[in-house]
Amino acid sequence: MDFLDKFIFGIYPYIILVIFIVGCLVRFEREQYSWKSDSSQLLYRGQLRIGNILFHIGILGLFFGHLVGLLTPVIVWDTIGVSHSLKQIVAMSAGGAMGGLCFIGLIILIHRRFTVDRLTQNSTWRDKLLLVWIFITLCLGLSTIAVSAQHLDGHEMVNLMTWAQHVVTFRGDASDYITNASIIFKIHLFMGMSLFGLFPFTRLVHIFSGFGMVTYINRKWQLVRPRS
């Protein structure tokens, strides 16, 4: 188990990082026509709006919540007077709220994708795998709330923060801080990291296109003339 922990939480993150960066660059270079979200609205509009909105609000909230929560140095929270216990309670509450929205939206999207014949026939195995993978990762994440509620001292949370910060700063002892974590946290982290490995090969790449909205909003008007 010690070797497995060192590999998954000390080496595996960098393998995923290489796959993420190289995969995205290669796909953008070779398959730009596939760089899209593959909207299913034209095939079936039912429940798409509510499912899409809830899912995206939830998933974005979870992403930025994890980003800030894990990568903000502990000393920053200590300096501004936020106790470890309070931060854990806030993280559990915010994560539960955003996770709940994401869960409802994802259930709606999965129901559409797997029960509507037109969507099922026009969905790739990657589309289905992605939805199922996110769903399992989300359920594991929500399960960690129950585990965290059993100890509100913030100790395990600080270890998870230290692990993440040591990974992004390329320190070799990162896995040492995850060894004693609950198995639920470990599986959740593995699934979450692996999601970035799936990123270049699925419709998730359309996230990068969102950064182009700034130039899209400021672009010049297009003149469209009717046929004479």
C-alpha positions as CSV (number, residue, x, y, z in Angstrom):
1,M,0.0,0.0,0.0
2,D,2.9,2.3,0.7
3,F,4.3,1.9,-2.8
4,L,0.8,2.3,-4.3
5,D,0.3,5.6,-2.3
6,K,3.6,6.9,-3.5
7,F,2.8,6.1,-7.1
8,I,-0.8,7.4,-7.2
9,F,-0.2,10.5,-5.1
10,G,3.4,11.2,-5.9
11,I,4.0,10.2,-9.5
12,Y,0.6,9.7,-11.1
13,P,-0.3,13.5,-10.9
14,Y,2.7,14.3,-13.2
15,I,1.8,11.5,-15.6
16,I,-1.7,13.0,-15.9
17,L,-0.2,16.5,-16.3
18,V,1.9,15.3,-19.3
19,I,-1.2,13.6,-20.9
20,F,-3.3,16.7,-20.3
21,I,-0.8,19.1,-21.9
22,V,0.5,17.0,-24.7
23,G,-3.0,15.6,-25.5
24,C,-4.6,19.0,-25.7
25,L,-1.8,20.4,-27.9
26,V,-2.0,17.4,-30.3
27,R,-5.7,17.4,-30.5
28,F,-5.8,21.1,-31.2
29,E,-3.1,20.7,-33.9
30,R,-4.6,17.6,-35.6
31,E,-8.3,17.6,-34.9
32,Q,-9.6,21.2,-34.6
33,Y,-12.9,20.3,-36.1
34,S,-13.5,18.0,-33.1
35,W,-12.8,20.9,-30.7
36,K,-16.4,21.5,-29.6
37,S,-19.0,20.7,-27.1
38,D,-21.1,18.6,-29.5
39,S,-24.4,20.2,-28.2
40,S,-27.4,17.8,-28.2
41,Q,-29.9,20.6,-28.4
42,L,-30.8,20.0,-32.1
43,L,-31.4,16.3,-31.4
44,Y,-33.6,16.7,-28.2
45,R,-34.2,19.9,-26.3
46,G,-36.2,18.4,-23.4
47,Q,-34.7,19.1,-19.9
48,L,-31.4,20.3,-21.5
49,R,-31.7,23.9,-20.2
50,I,-32.3,23.1,-16.5
51,G,-29.9,20.2,-16.5
52,N,-27.1,22.2,-18.2
53,I,-27.5,25.2,-16.0
54,L,-27.5,23.2,-12.7
55,F,-24.6,21.1,-13.8
56,H,-22.4,24.0,-15.0
57,I,-23.1,26.1,-11.9
58,G,-22.3,23.2,-9.7
59,I,-19.2,21.9,-11.5
60,L,-17.7,25.4,-11.8
61,G,-18.3,26.1,-8.1
62,L,-16.7,22.8,-7.2
63,F,-13.7,23.4,-9.4
64,F,-12.9,26.9,-8.2
65,G,-13.7,25.9,-4.6
66,H,-11.2,23.0,-4.8
67,L,-8.7,25.3,-6.5
68,V,-8.8,28.0,-3.8
69,G,-9.3,25.6,-0.9
70,L,-6.5,23.3,-1.7
71,L,-3.9,25.7,-3.1
72,T,-4.2,28.6,-0.8
73,P,-1.3,28.2,1.7
74,V,-2.4,27.3,5.3
75,I,-0.4,30.3,6.6
76,V,-2.8,32.6,4.7
77,W,-5.9,31.3,6.5
78,D,-4.0,31.5,9.8
79,T,-2.9,35.1,9.1
80,I,-6.5,36.2,8.4
81,G,-7.8,34.4,11.5
82,V,-9.7,31.6,9.9
83,S,-9.4,28.5,12.0
84,H,-8.9,25.1,10.5
85,S,-12.2,23.9,11.9
86,L,-14.1,26.8,10.5
87,K,-12.5,26.4,7.1
88,Q,-13.5,22.7,7.1
89,I,-17.1,23.6,8.0
90,V,-17.3,26.2,5.2
91,A,-15.7,23.8,2.7
92,M,-18.2,21.1,3.7
93,S,-21.2,23.5,3.4
94,A,-20.1,25.1,0.1
95,G,-19.1,21.8,-1.4
96,G,-22.4,20.2,-0.4
97,A,-24.4,23.1,-1.9
98,M,-22.4,23.1,-5.2
99,G,-22.2,19.3,-5.2
100,G,-26.0,19.1,-4.8
101,L,-26.6,21.4,-7.7
102,C,-24.1,19.5,-9.9
103,F,-25.7,16.1,-8.8
104,I,-29.2,17.1,-9.8
105,G,-28.0,18.6,-13.1
106,L,-25.9,15.6,-13.9
107,I,-28.7,13.1,-13.2
108,I,-30.9,15.1,-15.7
109,L,-28.2,15.0,-18.3
110,I,-27.4,11.3,-17.8
111,H,-31.1,10.5,-18.0
112,R,-31.4,12.3,-21.3
113,R,-28.2,10.8,-22.7
114,F,-29.1,7.2,-21.8
115,T,-32.9,7.1,-22.3
116,V,-33.6,9.3,-25.4
117,D,-33.0,7.1,-28.5
118,R,-31.8,9.9,-30.7
119,L,-29.2,11.0,-28.1
120,T,-28.1,7.5,-27.4
121,Q,-27.6,6.7,-31.1
122,N,-25.6,9.8,-31.6
123,S,-23.5,9.6,-28.5
124,T,-19.9,8.1,-28.5
125,W,-18.6,5.8,-25.9
126,R,-16.5,8.7,-24.7
127,D,-19.6,10.8,-24.1
128,K,-21.1,8.1,-21.9
129,L,-17.8,7.3,-20.1
130,L,-17.3,11.0,-19.3
131,L,-20.8,11.4,-17.7
132,V,-20.4,8.2,-15.7
133,W,-16.9,9.1,-14.6
134,I,-17.9,12.6,-13.4
135,F,-20.9,11.1,-11.6
136,I,-18.8,8.6,-9.7
137,T,-16.3,11.2,-8.8
138,L,-19.0,13.6,-7.6
139,C,-20.7,10.9,-5.5
140,L,-17.3,10.1,-3.9
141,G,-16.8,13.8,-3.2
142,L,-20.2,14.1,-1.6
143,S,-19.4,11.0,0.5
144,T,-16.3,12.7,1.9
145,I,-18.6,15.2,3.7
146,A,-19.9,12.5,5.9
147,V,-16.3,11.4,6.6
148,S,-15.2,14.9,7.4
149,A,-18.2,15.5,9.7
150,Q,-16.8,12.8,12.0
151,H,-13.7,15.0,12.9
152,L,-14.0,18.8,12.6
153,D,-10.5,19.6,13.8
154,G,-9.3,20.3,10.2
155,H,-6.3,18.0,10.5
156,E,-7.0,15.8,7.5
157,M,-8.0,18.8,5.5
158,V,-4.7,20.5,6.2
159,N,-2.9,17.3,5.1
160,L,-4.9,17.3,1.8
161,M,-4.0,20.9,1.2
162,T,-0.3,20.3,1.9
163,W,-0.4,17.3,-0.5
164,A,-1.8,19.4,-3.3
165,Q,0.6,22.3,-2.7
166,H,3.6,19.9,-2.6
167,V,2.4,18.3,-5.9
168,V,2.1,21.7,-7.8
169,T,5.5,22.8,-6.4
170,F,7.2,19.6,-7.5
171,R,8.2,18.4,-4.0
172,G,8.9,14.7,-3.8
173,D,7.4,14.1,-0.4
174,A,3.8,14.9,-1.4
175,S,2.5,11.4,-1.0
176,D,3.6,11.3,2.7
177,Y,0.7,13.6,3.6
178,I,-2.0,11.4,2.0
179,T,-1.0,8.0,3.4
180,N,-3.3,8.1,6.4
181,A,-6.2,9.8,4.6
182,S,-9.6,8.0,4.4
183,I,-9.9,5.6,1.5
184,I,-12.9,7.6,0.3
185,F,-10.7,10.7,-0.1
186,K,-8.0,8.6,-1.9
187,I,-10.4,7.1,-4.4
188,H,-12.0,10.6,-5.0
189,L,-8.6,12.1,-5.6
190,F,-7.6,9.3,-8.0
191,M,-10.9,9.7,-10.0
192,G,-10.5,13.5,-10.0
193,M,-6.9,13.4,-11.2
194,S,-7.8,10.8,-13.9
195,L,-10.5,13.2,-15.2
196,F,-7.8,15.5,-16.4
197,G,-6.3,12.5,-18.2
198,L,-9.6,12.0,-20.0
199,F,-9.8,15.8,-20.8
200,P,-8.0,15.9,-24.2
201,F,-9.9,12.9,-25.6
202,T,-13.5,14.1,-24.8
203,R,-15.7,17.1,-25.3
204,L,-14.3,18.7,-22.2
205,V,-11.8,20.5,-24.4
206,H,-14.5,23.0,-25.2
207,I,-13.8,24.6,-21.8
208,F,-10.8,26.3,-23.3
209,S,-13.0,27.9,-26.0
210,G,-14.7,29.8,-23.2
211,F,-11.5,31.9,-22.8
212,G,-12.2,33.2,-26.4
213,M,-15.4,34.8,-25.3
214,V,-13.5,38.1,-24.6
215,T,-12.4,38.4,-28.2
216,Y,-15.8,37.2,-29.4
217,I,-17.6,40.0,-27.5
218,N,-15.3,42.7,-28.8
219,R,-15.2,41.5,-32.4
220,K,-16.4,43.6,-35.3
221,W,-20.0,43.3,-36.5
222,Q,-20.5,40.9,-39.4
223,L,-22.5,42.4,-42.3
224,V,-25.0,39.9,-43.7
225,R,-26.9,40.8,-46.8
226,P,-30.1,39.0,-48.0
227,R,-30.2,37.5,-51.5
228,S,-31.3,39.8,-54.1
